[in-house]
Amino acid sequence: EAVDDRITGKLVPHKNEDKLAEALIWMLEHPKEAKSMGQAGRRKMEREFDERFVFERLDREYKRLIRIKLLK
């Protein structure tokens, strides 16, 4: 959810050190693109993971779960 591959960062397979090293080297060799990904990631975090929005979604979900529990 947090990373959109090649837009806000680079996804690498779990526990794959070679692919992680490749991604890090690519970032170092392409600073403009890396900076652009970082900026896009910042915008995504501010838009989708702002604490107000997270708490609002949690509040809605808790209320939904309480209603389900009360109906049983």
PQR file with spaces between the fields and no chain letter, atoms N, CA, C, O and H, PARSE charges and radii, in Angstrom:
ATOM       1  N    GLU     1       0.802   -1.203    0.000 -0.4000 1.5000
ATOM       2  CA   GLU     1       0.000    0.000    0.000 -0.0000 2.0000
ATOM       3  C    GLU     1       0.839    1.259    0.000  0.5500 1.7000
ATOM       4  O    GLU     1       0.461    2.248   -0.628 -0.5500 1.4000
ATOM       5  N    ALA     2       1.945    1.247    0.674 -0.4000 1.5000
ATOM       6  CA   ALA     2       2.708    2.478    0.833 -0.0000 2.0000
ATOM       7  C    ALA     2       3.540    2.818   -0.402  0.5500 1.7000
ATOM       8  O    ALA     2       3.785    3.994   -0.674 -0.5500 1.4000
ATOM       9  H    ALA     2       2.252    0.444    1.184  0.4000 1.0000
ATOM      10  N    VAL     3       3.977    1.810   -1.151 -0.4000 1.5000
ATOM      11  CA   VAL     3       4.847    2.061   -2.301 -0.0000 2.0000
ATOM      12  C    VAL     3       4.151    1.636   -3.585  0.5500 1.7000
ATOM      13  O    VAL     3       3.686    0.504   -3.718 -0.5500 1.4000
ATOM      14  H    VAL     3       3.778    0.855   -0.931  0.4000 1.0000
ATOM      15  N    ASP     4       4.093    2.575   -4.527 -0.4000 1.5000
ATOM      16  CA   ASP     4       3.644    2.259   -5.878 -0.0000 2.0000
ATOM      17  C    ASP     4       4.914    2.081   -6.704  0.5500 1.7000
ATOM      18  O    ASP     4       5.660    3.035   -6.923 -0.5500 1.4000
ATOM      19  H    ASP     4       4.471    3.494   -4.418  0.4000 1.0000
ATOM      20  N    ASP     5       5.149    0.865   -7.156 -0.4000 1.5000
ATOM      21  CA   ASP     5       6.395    0.532   -7.826 -0.0000 2.0000
ATOM      22  C    ASP     5       6.692    1.485   -8.977  0.5500 1.7000
ATOM      23  O    ASP     5       5.852    1.721   -9.845 -0.5500 1.4000
ATOM      24  H    ASP     5       4.542    0.091   -6.978  0.4000 1.0000
ATOM      25  N    ARG     6       7.914    2.027   -8.962 -0.4000 1.5000
ATOM      26  CA   ARG     6       8.447    2.954   -9.959 -0.0000 2.0000
ATOM      27  C    ARG     6       7.738    4.307   -9.979  0.5500 1.7000
ATOM      28  O    ARG     6       7.998    5.130  -10.856 -0.5500 1.4000
ATOM      29  H    ARG     6       8.596    1.835   -8.257  0.4000 1.0000
ATOM      30  N    ILE     7       6.843    4.540   -9.016 -0.4000 1.5000
ATOM      31  CA   ILE     7       6.191    5.851   -8.901 -0.0000 2.0000
ATOM      32  C    ILE     7       6.608    6.511   -7.591  0.5500 1.7000
ATOM      33  O    ILE     7       7.079    7.648   -7.580 -0.5500 1.4000
ATOM      34  H    ILE     7       6.632    3.871   -8.303  0.4000 1.0000
ATOM      35  N    THR     8       6.429    5.784   -6.482 -0.4000 1.5000
ATOM      36  CA   THR     8       6.828    6.328   -5.182 -0.0000 2.0000
ATOM      37  C    THR     8       8.033    5.596   -4.608  0.5500 1.7000
ATOM      38  O    THR     8       8.455    5.876   -3.486 -0.5500 1.4000
ATOM      39  H    THR     8       6.046    4.861   -6.491  0.4000 1.0000
ATOM      40  N    GLY     9       8.579    4.672   -5.360 -0.4000 1.5000
ATOM      41  CA   GLY     9       9.733    3.903   -4.912 -0.0000 2.0000
ATOM      42  C    GLY     9       9.883    2.665   -5.773  0.5500 1.7000
ATOM      43  O    GLY     9       9.247    2.533   -6.818 -0.5500 1.4000
ATOM      44  H    GLY     9       8.236    4.444   -6.272  0.4000 1.0000
ATOM      45  N    LYS    10      10.724    1.771   -5.320 -0.4000 1.5000
ATOM      46  CA   LYS    10      10.932    0.514   -6.041 -0.0000 2.0000
ATOM      47  C    LYS    10      10.630   -0.640   -5.093  0.5500 1.7000
ATOM      48  O    LYS    10      11.159   -0.706   -3.984 -0.5500 1.4000
ATOM      49  H    LYS    10      11.241    1.879   -4.470  0.4000 1.0000
ATOM      50  N    LEU    11       9.784   -1.532   -5.541 -0.4000 1.5000
ATOM      51  CA   LEU    11       9.496   -2.727   -4.765 -0.0000 2.0000
ATOM      52  C    LEU    11      10.528   -3.797   -5.087  0.5500 1.7000
ATOM      53  O    LEU    11      10.925   -3.972   -6.239 -0.5500 1.4000
ATOM      54  H    LEU    11       9.354   -1.478   -6.443  0.4000 1.0000
ATOM      55  N    VAL    12      10.952   -4.501   -4.060 -0.4000 1.5000
ATOM      56  CA   VAL    12      11.877   -5.617   -4.257 -0.0000 2.0000
ATOM      57  C    VAL    12      11.312   -6.838   -3.544  0.5500 1.7000
ATOM      58  O    VAL    12      10.616   -6.706   -2.537 -0.5500 1.4000
ATOM      59  H    VAL    12      10.629   -4.359   -3.124  0.4000 1.0000
ATOM      60  N    PRO    13      11.609   -8.020   -4.061 -0.5600 1.5000
ATOM      61  CA   PRO    13      11.113   -9.234   -3.412  0.2800 2.0000
ATOM      62  C    PRO    13      11.646   -9.375   -1.980  0.5500 1.7000
ATOM      63  O    PRO    13      12.776   -8.992   -1.677 -0.5500 1.4000
ATOM      64  N    HIS    14      10.815   -9.927   -1.129 -0.4000 1.5000
ATOM      65  CA   HIS    14      11.148  -10.153    0.276 -0.0000 2.0000
ATOM      66  C    HIS    14      12.412  -10.998    0.403  0.5500 1.7000
ATOM      67  O    HIS    14      12.553  -12.018   -0.272 -0.5500 1.4000
ATOM      68  H    HIS    14       9.897  -10.238   -1.375  0.4000 1.0000
ATOM      69  N    LYS    15      13.317  -10.577    1.257 -0.4000 1.5000
ATOM      70  CA   LYS    15      14.562  -11.287    1.559 -0.0000 2.0000
ATOM      71  C    LYS    15      15.437  -11.537    0.334  0.5500 1.7000
ATOM      72  O    LYS    15      16.130  -12.551    0.257 -0.5500 1.4000
ATOM      73  H    LYS    15      13.202   -9.748    1.805  0.4000 1.0000
ATOM      74  N    ASN    16      15.403  -10.615   -0.617 -0.4000 1.5000
ATOM      75  CA   ASN    16      16.238  -10.757   -1.806 -0.0000 2.0000
ATOM      76  C    ASN    16      17.266   -9.626   -1.813  0.5500 1.7000
ATOM      77  O    ASN    16      17.022   -8.540   -2.338 -0.5500 1.4000
ATOM      78  H    ASN    16      14.840   -9.791   -0.555  0.4000 1.0000
ATOM      79  N    GLU    17      18.428   -9.915   -1.210 -0.4000 1.5000
ATOM      80  CA   GLU    17      19.463   -8.892   -1.064 -0.0000 2.0000
ATOM      81  C    GLU    17      19.975   -8.399   -2.409  0.5500 1.7000
ATOM      82  O    GLU    17      20.302   -7.220   -2.549 -0.5500 1.4000
ATOM      83  H    GLU    17      18.626  -10.797   -0.783  0.4000 1.0000
ATOM      84  N    ASP    18      20.048   -9.276   -3.394 -0.4000 1.5000
ATOM      85  CA   ASP    18      20.554   -8.866   -4.706 -0.0000 2.0000
ATOM      86  C    ASP    18      19.638   -7.829   -5.342  0.5500 1.7000
ATOM      87  O    ASP    18      20.109   -6.820   -5.867 -0.5500 1.4000
ATOM      88  H    ASP    18      19.783  -10.233   -3.280  0.4000 1.0000
ATOM      89  N    LYS    19      18.331   -8.071   -5.296 -0.4000 1.5000
ATOM      90  CA   LYS    19      17.378   -7.117   -5.880 -0.0000 2.0000
ATOM      91  C    LYS    19      17.359   -5.811   -5.088  0.5500 1.7000
ATOM      92  O    LYS    19      17.197   -4.738   -5.668 -0.5500 1.4000
ATOM      93  H    LYS    19      17.948   -8.891   -4.870  0.4000 1.0000
ATOM      94  N    LEU    20      17.523   -5.893   -3.777 -0.4000 1.5000
ATOM      95  CA   LEU    20      17.595   -4.684   -2.956 -0.0000 2.0000
ATOM      96  C    LEU    20      18.822   -3.870   -3.340  0.5500 1.7000
ATOM      97  O    LEU    20      18.741   -2.652   -3.496 -0.5500 1.4000
ATOM      98  H    LEU    20      17.655   -6.765   -3.306  0.4000 1.0000
ATOM      99  N    ALA    21      19.959   -4.544   -3.493 -0.4000 1.5000
ATOM     100  CA   ALA    21      21.188   -3.853   -3.894 -0.0000 2.0000
ATOM     101  C    ALA    21      21.007   -3.213   -5.273  0.5500 1.7000
ATOM     102  O    ALA    21      21.428   -2.077   -5.489 -0.5500 1.4000
ATOM     103  H    ALA    21      20.025   -5.534   -3.366  0.4000 1.0000
ATOM     104  N    GLU    22      20.387   -3.935   -6.198 -0.4000 1.5000
ATOM     105  CA   GLU    22      20.130   -3.385   -7.537 -0.0000 2.0000
ATOM     106  C    GLU    22      19.276   -2.115   -7.451  0.5500 1.7000
ATOM     107  O    GLU    22      19.565   -1.120   -8.114 -0.5500 1.4000
ATOM     108  H    GLU    22      20.045   -4.858   -6.023  0.4000 1.0000
ATOM     109  N    ALA    23      18.230   -2.159   -6.634 -0.4000 1.5000
ATOM     110  CA   ALA    23      17.340   -1.008   -6.498 -0.0000 2.0000
ATOM     111  C    ALA    23      18.084    0.179   -5.888  0.5500 1.7000
ATOM     112  O    ALA    23      17.909    1.313   -6.335 -0.5500 1.4000
ATOM     113  H    ALA    23      17.995   -2.968   -6.095  0.4000 1.0000
ATOM     114  N    LEU    24      18.911   -0.071   -4.873 -0.4000 1.5000
ATOM     115  CA   LEU    24      19.676    1.006   -4.245 -0.0000 2.0000
ATOM     116  C    LEU    24      20.687    1.613   -5.219  0.5500 1.7000
ATOM     117  O    LEU    24      20.841    2.833   -5.281 -0.5500 1.4000
ATOM     118  H    LEU    24      19.052   -0.992   -4.510  0.4000 1.0000
ATOM     119  N    ILE    25      21.368    0.763   -5.973 -0.4000 1.5000
ATOM     120  CA   ILE    25      22.327    1.254   -6.964 -0.0000 2.0000
ATOM     121  C    ILE    25      21.599    2.076   -8.026  0.5500 1.7000
ATOM     122  O    ILE    25      22.077    3.135   -8.434 -0.5500 1.4000
ATOM     123  H    ILE    25      21.242   -0.228   -5.922  0.4000 1.0000
ATOM     124  N    TRP    26      20.456    1.591   -8.466 -0.4000 1.5000
ATOM     125  CA   TRP    26      19.677    2.334   -9.462 -0.0000 2.0000
ATOM     126  C    TRP    26      19.333    3.722   -8.932  0.5500 1.7000
ATOM     127  O    TRP    26      19.459    4.713   -9.650 -0.5500 1.4000
ATOM     128  H    TRP    26      20.068    0.731   -8.135  0.4000 1.0000
ATOM     129  N    MET    27      18.897    3.793   -7.674 -0.4000 1.5000
ATOM     130  CA   MET    27      18.553    5.087   -7.074 -0.0000 2.0000
ATOM     131  C    MET    27      19.759    6.018   -7.066  0.5500 1.7000
ATOM     132  O    MET    27      19.635    7.202   -7.378 -0.5500 1.4000
ATOM     133  H    MET    27      18.794    2.987   -7.091  0.4000 1.0000
ATOM     134  N    LEU    28      20.910    5.492   -6.713 -0.4000 1.5000
ATOM     135  CA   LEU    28      22.126    6.313   -6.676 -0.0000 2.0000
ATOM     136  C    LEU    28      22.548    6.767   -8.071  0.5500 1.7000
ATOM     137  O    LEU    28      23.081    7.864   -8.235 -0.5500 1.4000
ATOM     138  H    LEU    28      21.011    4.530   -6.460  0.4000 1.0000
ATOM     139  N    GLU    29      22.313    5.933   -9.065 -0.4000 1.5000
ATOM     140  CA   GLU    29      22.695    6.267  -10.437 -0.0000 2.0000
ATOM     141  C    GLU    29      21.663    7.141  -11.146  0.5500 1.7000
ATOM     142  O    GLU    29      21.952    7.702  -12.203 -0.5500 1.4000
ATOM     143  H    GLU    29      21.880    5.041   -8.932  0.4000 1.0000
ATOM     144  N    HIS    30      20.477    7.260  -10.582 -0.4000 1.5000
ATOM     145  CA   HIS    30      19.394    8.045  -11.182 -0.0000 2.0000
ATOM     146  C    HIS    30      18.808    9.007  -10.142  0.5500 1.7000
ATOM     147  O    HIS    30      17.657    8.852   -9.734 -0.5500 1.4000
ATOM     148  H    HIS    30      20.242    6.804   -9.724  0.4000 1.0000
ATOM     149  N    PRO    31      19.591    9.990   -9.718 -0.5600 1.5000
ATOM     150  CA   PRO    31      19.138   10.875   -8.632  0.2800 2.0000
ATOM     151  C    PRO    31      17.889   11.686   -8.967  0.5500 1.7000
ATOM     152  O    PRO    31      17.071   11.937   -8.082 -0.5500 1.4000
ATOM     153  N    LYS    32      17.723   12.099  -10.215 -0.4000 1.5000
ATOM     154  CA   LYS    32      16.520   12.874  -10.565 -0.0000 2.0000
ATOM     155  C    LYS    32      15.266   12.027  -10.393  0.5500 1.7000
ATOM     156  O    LYS    32      14.276   12.472   -9.812 -0.5500 1.4000
ATOM     157  H    LYS    32      18.387   11.896  -10.934  0.4000 1.0000
ATOM     158  N    GLU    33      15.322   10.803  -10.902 -0.4000 1.5000
ATOM     159  CA   GLU    33      14.169    9.910  -10.791 -0.0000 2.0000
ATOM     160  C    GLU    33      13.917    9.531   -9.332  0.5500 1.7000
ATOM     161  O    GLU    33      12.770    9.450   -8.894 -0.5500 1.4000
ATOM     162  H    GLU    33      16.126   10.442  -11.374  0.4000 1.0000
ATOM     163  N    ALA    34      14.994    9.301   -8.586 -0.4000 1.5000
ATOM     164  CA   ALA    34      14.856    8.958   -7.166 -0.0000 2.0000
ATOM     165  C    ALA    34      14.204   10.109   -6.398  0.5500 1.7000
ATOM     166  O    ALA    34      13.341    9.891   -5.548 -0.5500 1.4000
ATOM     167  H    ALA    34      15.926    9.367   -8.942  0.4000 1.0000
ATOM     168  N    LYS    35      14.632   11.341   -6.712 -0.4000 1.5000
ATOM     169  CA   LYS    35      14.037   12.504   -6.050 -0.0000 2.0000
ATOM     170  C    LYS    35      12.564   12.623   -6.401  0.5500 1.7000
ATOM     171  O    LYS    35      11.739   12.917   -5.536 -0.5500 1.4000
ATOM     172  H    LYS    35      15.333   11.517   -7.403  0.4000 1.0000
ATOM     173  N    SER    36      12.231   12.398   -7.657 -0.4000 1.5000
ATOM     174  CA   SER    36      10.841   12.457   -8.096 -0.0000 2.0000
ATOM     175  C    SER    36       9.992   11.411   -7.368  0.5500 1.7000
ATOM     176  O    SER    36       8.868   11.697   -6.954 -0.5500 1.4000
ATOM     177  H    SER    36      12.901   12.159   -8.359  0.4000 1.0000
ATOM     178  N    MET    37      10.535   10.195   -7.214 -0.4000 1.5000
ATOM     179  CA   MET    37       9.823    9.143   -6.472 -0.0000 2.0000
ATOM     180  C    MET    37       9.626    9.557   -5.021  0.5500 1.7000
ATOM     181  O    MET    37       8.563    9.338   -4.439 -0.5500 1.4000
ATOM     182  H    MET    37      11.447    9.962   -7.550  0.4000 1.0000
ATOM     183  N    GLY    38      10.661   10.157   -4.444 -0.4000 1.5000
ATOM     184  CA   GLY    38      10.554   10.608   -3.060 -0.0000 2.0000
ATOM     185  C    GLY    38       9.476   11.672   -2.887  0.5500 1.7000
ATOM     186  O    GLY    38       8.717   11.648   -1.918 -0.5500 1.4000
ATOM     187  H    GLY    38      11.524   10.335   -4.916  0.4000 1.0000
ATOM     188  N    GLN    39       9.416   12.594   -3.823 -0.4000 1.5000
ATOM     189  CA   GLN    39       8.396   13.641   -3.764 -0.0000 2.0000
ATOM     190  C    GLN    39       7.003   13.051   -3.949  0.5500 1.7000
ATOM     191  O    GLN    39       6.062   13.443   -3.258 -0.5500 1.4000
ATOM     192  H    GLN    39      10.033   12.614   -4.610  0.4000 1.0000
ATOM     193  N    ALA    40       6.871   12.107   -4.884 -0.4000 1.5000
ATOM     194  CA   ALA    40       5.577   11.451   -5.095 -0.0000 2.0000
ATOM     195  C    ALA    40       5.175   10.656   -3.855  0.5500 1.7000
ATOM     196  O    ALA    40       4.001   10.623   -3.487 -0.5500 1.4000
ATOM     197  H    ALA    40       7.635   11.789   -5.446  0.4000 1.0000
ATOM     198  N    GLY    41       6.151   10.017   -3.216 -0.4000 1.5000
ATOM     199  CA   GLY    41       5.874    9.272   -1.990 -0.0000 2.0000
ATOM     200  C    GLY    41       5.407   10.171   -0.871  0.5500 1.7000
ATOM     201  O    GLY    41       4.501    9.819   -0.115 -0.5500 1.4000
ATOM     202  H    GLY    41       7.105   10.044   -3.516  0.4000 1.0000
ATOM     203  N    ARG    42       6.025   11.333   -0.764 -0.4000 1.5000
ATOM     204  CA   ARG    42       5.621   12.309    0.260 -0.0000 2.0000
ATOM     205  C    ARG    42       4.169   12.748    0.046  0.5500 1.7000
ATOM     206  O    ARG    42       3.382   12.807    0.991 -0.5500 1.4000
ATOM     207  H    ARG    42       6.761   11.619   -1.378  0.4000 1.0000
ATOM     208  N    ARG    43       3.826   13.056   -1.214 -0.4000 1.5000
ATOM     209  CA   ARG    43       2.449   13.463   -1.514 -0.0000 2.0000
ATOM     210  C    ARG    43       1.466   12.339   -1.187  0.5500 1.7000
ATOM     211  O    ARG    43       0.392   12.583   -0.639 -0.5500 1.4000
ATOM     212  H    ARG    43       4.465   13.008   -1.982  0.4000 1.0000
ATOM     213  N    LYS    44       1.846   11.104   -1.530 -0.4000 1.5000
ATOM     214  CA   LYS    44       0.972    9.958   -1.248 -0.0000 2.0000
ATOM     215  C    LYS    44       0.766    9.801    0.262  0.5500 1.7000
ATOM     216  O    LYS    44      -0.357    9.576    0.714 -0.5500 1.4000
ATOM     217  H    LYS    44       2.719   10.905   -1.976  0.4000 1.0000
ATOM     218  N    MET    45       1.828    9.917    1.031 -0.4000 1.5000
ATOM     219  CA   MET    45       1.713    9.766    2.486 -0.0000 2.0000
ATOM     220  C    MET    45       0.826   10.856    3.069  0.5500 1.7000
ATOM     221  O    MET    45      -0.027   10.580    3.912 -0.5500 1.4000
ATOM     222  H    MET    45       2.740   10.100    0.664  0.4000 1.0000
ATOM     223  N    GLU    46       1.021   12.085    2.626 -0.4000 1.5000
ATOM     224  CA   GLU    46       0.203   13.183    3.144 -0.0000 2.0000
ATOM     225  C    GLU    46      -1.262   12.997    2.776  0.5500 1.7000
ATOM     226  O    GLU    46      -2.151   13.343    3.555 -0.5500 1.4000
ATOM     227  H    GLU    46       1.714   12.309    1.941  0.4000 1.0000
ATOM     228  N    ARG    47      -1.515   12.451    1.589 -0.4000 1.5000
ATOM     229  CA   ARG    47      -2.881   12.284    1.104 -0.0000 2.0000
ATOM     230  C    ARG    47      -3.570   11.065    1.731  0.5500 1.7000
ATOM     231  O    ARG    47      -4.738   11.137    2.112 -0.5500 1.4000
ATOM     232  H    ARG    47      -0.794   12.170    0.956  0.4000 1.0000
ATOM     233  N    GLU    48      -2.851    9.963    1.834 -0.4000 1.5000
ATOM     234  CA   GLU    48      -3.489    8.704    2.220 -0.0000 2.0000
ATOM     235  C    GLU    48      -3.228    8.270    3.655  0.5500 1.7000
ATOM     236  O    GLU    48      -3.976    7.452    4.191 -0.5500 1.4000
ATOM     237  H    GLU    48      -1.902    9.904    1.525  0.4000 1.0000
ATOM     238  N    PHE    49      -2.200    8.791    4.282 -0.4000 1.5000
ATOM     239  CA   PHE    49      -1.841    8.298    5.601 -0.0000 2.0000
ATOM     240  C    PHE    49      -1.803    9.388    6.663  0.5500 1.7000
ATOM     241  O    PHE    49      -1.242    9.187    7.741 -0.5500 1.4000
ATOM     242  H    PHE    49      -1.592    9.456    3.847  0.4000 1.0000
ATOM     243  N    ASP    50      -2.393   10.535    6.367 -0.4000 1.5000
ATOM     244  CA   ASP    50      -2.514   11.600    7.357 -0.0000 2.0000
ATOM     245  C    ASP    50      -3.273   11.036    8.559  0.5500 1.7000
ATOM     246  O    ASP    50      -4.276   10.343    8.390 -0.5500 1.4000
ATOM     247  H    ASP    50      -2.849   10.698    5.492  0.4000 1.0000
ATOM     248  N    GLU    51      -2.801   11.329    9.761 -0.4000 1.5000
ATOM     249  CA   GLU    51      -3.399   10.725   10.956 -0.0000 2.0000
ATOM     250  C    GLU    51      -4.885   11.019   11.089  0.5500 1.7000
ATOM     251  O    GLU    51      -5.632   10.192   11.613 -0.5500 1.4000
ATOM     252  H    GLU    51      -1.986   11.893    9.898  0.4000 1.0000
ATOM     253  N    ARG    52      -5.328   12.188   10.621 -0.4000 1.5000
ATOM     254  CA   ARG    52      -6.763   12.495   10.708 -0.0000 2.0000
ATOM     255  C    ARG    52      -7.577   11.492    9.886  0.5500 1.7000
ATOM     256  O    ARG    52      -8.621   11.016   10.331 -0.5500 1.4000
ATOM     257  H    ARG    52      -4.721   12.859   10.195  0.4000 1.0000
ATOM     258  N    PHE    53      -7.084   11.177    8.677 -0.4000 1.5000
ATOM     259  CA   PHE    53      -7.797   10.234    7.819 -0.0000 2.0000
ATOM     260  C    PHE    53      -7.725    8.812    8.378  0.5500 1.7000
ATOM     261  O    PHE    53      -8.699    8.062    8.320 -0.5500 1.4000
ATOM     262  H    PHE    53      -6.235   11.564    8.316  0.4000 1.0000
ATOM     263  N    VAL    54      -6.572    8.458    8.912 -0.4000 1.5000
ATOM     264  CA   VAL    54      -6.406    7.124    9.500 -0.0000 2.0000
ATOM     265  C    VAL    54      -7.351    6.963   10.685  0.5500 1.7000
ATOM     266  O    VAL    54      -8.037    5.947   10.793 -0.5500 1.4000
ATOM     267  H    VAL    54      -5.781    9.068    8.959  0.4000 1.0000
ATOM     268  N    PHE    55      -7.395    7.954   11.576 -0.4000 1.5000
ATOM     269  CA   PHE    55      -8.277    7.868   12.743 -0.0000 2.0000
ATOM     270  C    PHE    55      -9.747    7.855   12.329  0.5500 1.7000
ATOM     271  O    PHE    55     -10.562    7.166   12.943 -0.5500 1.4000
ATOM     272  H    PHE    55      -6.837    8.779   11.488  0.4000 1.0000
ATOM     273  N    GLU    56     -10.079    8.606   11.299 -0.4000 1.5000
ATOM     274  CA   GLU    56     -11.455    8.611   10.801 -0.0000 2.0000
ATOM     275  C    GLU    56     -11.845    7.226   10.271  0.5500 1.7000
ATOM     276  O    GLU    56     -12.945    6.740   10.535 -0.5500 1.4000
ATOM     277  H    GLU    56      -9.417    9.166   10.800  0.4000 1.0000
ATOM     278  N    ARG    57     -10.935    6.601    9.523 -0.4000 1.5000
ATOM     279  CA   ARG    57     -11.225    5.255    9.005 -0.0000 2.0000
ATOM     280  C    ARG    57     -11.318    4.244   10.137  0.5500 1.7000
ATOM     281  O    ARG    57     -12.183    3.369   10.114 -0.5500 1.4000
ATOM     282  H    ARG    57     -10.042    6.996    9.308  0.4000 1.0000
ATOM     283  N    LEU    58     -10.437    4.354   11.132 -0.4000 1.5000
ATOM     284  CA   LEU    58     -10.507    3.450   12.282 -0.0000 2.0000
ATOM     285  C    LEU    58     -11.817    3.633   13.037  0.5500 1.7000
ATOM     286  O    LEU    58     -12.453    2.655   13.429 -0.5500 1.4000
ATOM     287  H    LEU    58      -9.734    5.065   11.151  0.4000 1.0000
ATOM     288  N    ASP    59     -12.217    4.876   13.240 -0.4000 1.5000
ATOM     289  CA   ASP    59     -13.471    5.168   13.934 -0.0000 2.0000
ATOM     290  C    ASP    59     -14.655    4.529   13.206  0.5500 1.7000
ATOM     291  O    ASP    59     -15.506    3.892   13.827 -0.5500 1.4000
ATOM     292  H    ASP    59     -11.700    5.671   12.921  0.4000 1.0000
ATOM     293  N    ARG    60     -14.698    4.706   11.885 -0.4000 1.5000
ATOM     294  CA   ARG    60     -15.787    4.106   11.096 -0.0000 2.0000
ATOM     295  C    ARG    60     -15.785    2.587   11.223  0.5500 1.7000
ATOM     296  O    ARG    60     -16.839    1.970   11.378 -0.5500 1.4000
ATOM     297  H    ARG    60     -14.006    5.224   11.380  0.4000 1.0000
ATOM     298  N    GLU    61     -14.597    1.986   11.155 -0.4000 1.5000
ATOM     299  CA   GLU    61     -14.510    0.525   11.221 -0.0000 2.0000
ATOM     300  C    GLU    61     -14.915    0.014   12.602  0.5500 1.7000
ATOM     301  O    GLU    61     -15.640   -0.975   12.704 -0.5500 1.4000
ATOM     302  H    GLU    61     -13.741    2.487   11.029  0.4000 1.0000
ATOM     303  N    TYR    62     -14.457    0.672   13.662 -0.4000 1.5000
ATOM     304  CA   TYR    62     -14.849    0.257   15.013 -0.0000 2.0000
ATOM     305  C    TYR    62     -16.364    0.352   15.186  0.5500 1.7000
ATOM     306  O    TYR    62     -16.987   -0.553   15.743 -0.5500 1.4000
ATOM     307  H    TYR    62     -13.867    1.475   13.580  0.4000 1.0000
ATOM     308  N    LYS    63     -16.949    1.434   14.713 -0.4000 1.5000
ATOM     309  CA   LYS    63     -18.407    1.580   14.818 -0.0000 2.0000
ATOM     310  C    LYS    63     -19.131    0.499   14.028  0.5500 1.7000
ATOM     311  O    LYS    63     -20.154   -0.018   14.478 -0.5500 1.4000
ATOM     312  H    LYS    63     -16.443    2.168   14.261  0.4000 1.0000
ATOM     313  N    ARG    64     -18.615    0.158   12.866 -0.4000 1.5000
ATOM     314  CA   ARG    64     -19.214   -0.916   12.060 -0.0000 2.0000
ATOM     315  C    ARG    64     -19.137   -2.254   12.802  0.5500 1.7000
ATOM     316  O    ARG    64     -20.108   -3.010   12.839 -0.5500 1.4000
ATOM     317  H    ARG    64     -17.784    0.578   12.501  0.4000 1.0000
ATOM     318  N    LEU    65     -17.991   -2.530   13.382 -0.4000 1.5000
ATOM     319  CA   LEU    65     -17.822   -3.792   14.108 -0.0000 2.0000
ATOM     320  C    LEU    65     -18.719   -3.847   15.347  0.5500 1.7000
ATOM     321  O    LEU    65     -19.261   -4.904   15.673 -0.5500 1.4000
ATOM     322  H    LEU    65     -17.202   -1.916   13.352  0.4000 1.0000
ATOM     323  N    ILE    66     -18.876   -2.731   16.027 -0.4000 1.5000
ATOM     324  CA   ILE    66     -19.763   -2.676   17.193 -0.0000 2.0000
ATOM     325  C    ILE    66     -21.189   -2.943   16.769  0.5500 1.7000
ATOM     326  O    ILE    66     -21.896   -3.695   17.440 -0.5500 1.4000
ATOM     327  H    ILE    66     -18.436   -1.873   15.763  0.4000 1.0000
ATOM     328  N    ARG    67     -21.637   -2.344   15.664 -0.4000 1.5000
ATOM     329  CA   ARG    67     -23.010   -2.579   15.172 -0.0000 2.0000
ATOM     330  C    ARG    67     -23.210   -4.059   14.851  0.5500 1.7000
ATOM     331  O    ARG    67     -24.251   -4.629   15.179 -0.5500 1.4000
ATOM     332  H    ARG    67     -21.063   -1.734   15.119  0.4000 1.0000
ATOM     333  N    ILE    68     -22.228   -4.678   14.218 -0.4000 1.5000
ATOM     334  CA   ILE    68     -22.335   -6.108   13.884 -0.0000 2.0000
ATOM     335  C    ILE    68     -22.444   -6.915   15.165  0.5500 1.7000
ATOM     336  O    ILE    68     -23.279   -7.814   15.266 -0.5500 1.4000
ATOM     337  H    ILE    68     -21.383   -4.215   13.952  0.4000 1.0000
ATOM     338  N    LYS    69     -21.605   -6.600   16.145 -0.4000 1.5000
ATOM     339  CA   LYS    69     -21.614   -7.334   17.417 -0.0000 2.0000
ATOM     340  C    LYS    69     -22.960   -7.173   18.133  0.5500 1.7000
ATOM     341  O    LYS    69     -23.478   -8.132   18.704 -0.5500 1.4000
ATOM     342  H    LYS    69     -20.927   -5.870   16.063  0.4000 1.0000
ATOM     343  N    LEU    70     -23.518   -5.973   18.102 -0.4000 1.5000
ATOM     344  CA   LEU    70     -24.781   -5.713   18.775 -0.0000 2.0000
ATOM     345  C    LEU    70     -25.958   -6.425   18.097  0.5500 1.7000
ATOM     346  O    LEU    70     -26.951   -6.753   18.747 -0.5500 1.4000
ATOM     347  H    LEU    70     -23.097   -5.194   17.638  0.4000 1.0000
ATOM     348  N    LEU    71     -25.838   -6.654   16.806 -0.4000 1.5000
ATOM     349  CA   LEU    71     -26.916   -7.306   16.063 -0.0000 2.0000
ATOM     350  C    LEU    71     -26.933   -8.833   16.275  0.5500 1.7000
ATOM     351  O    LEU    71     -27.928   -9.493   15.977 -0.5500 1.4000
ATOM     352  H    LEU    71     -25.032   -6.387   16.278  0.4000 1.0000
ATOM     353  N    LYS    72     -25.845   -9.373   16.782 -0.4000 1.5000
ATOM     354  CA   LYS    72     -25.787  -10.837   16.997 -0.0000 2.0000
ATOM     355  C    LYS    72     -26.548  -11.250   18.225  0.5500 1.7000
ATOM     356  O    LYS    72     -26.600  -12.437   18.549 -0.5500 1.4000
ATOM     357  H    LYS    72     -25.037   -8.837   17.024  0.4000 1.0000
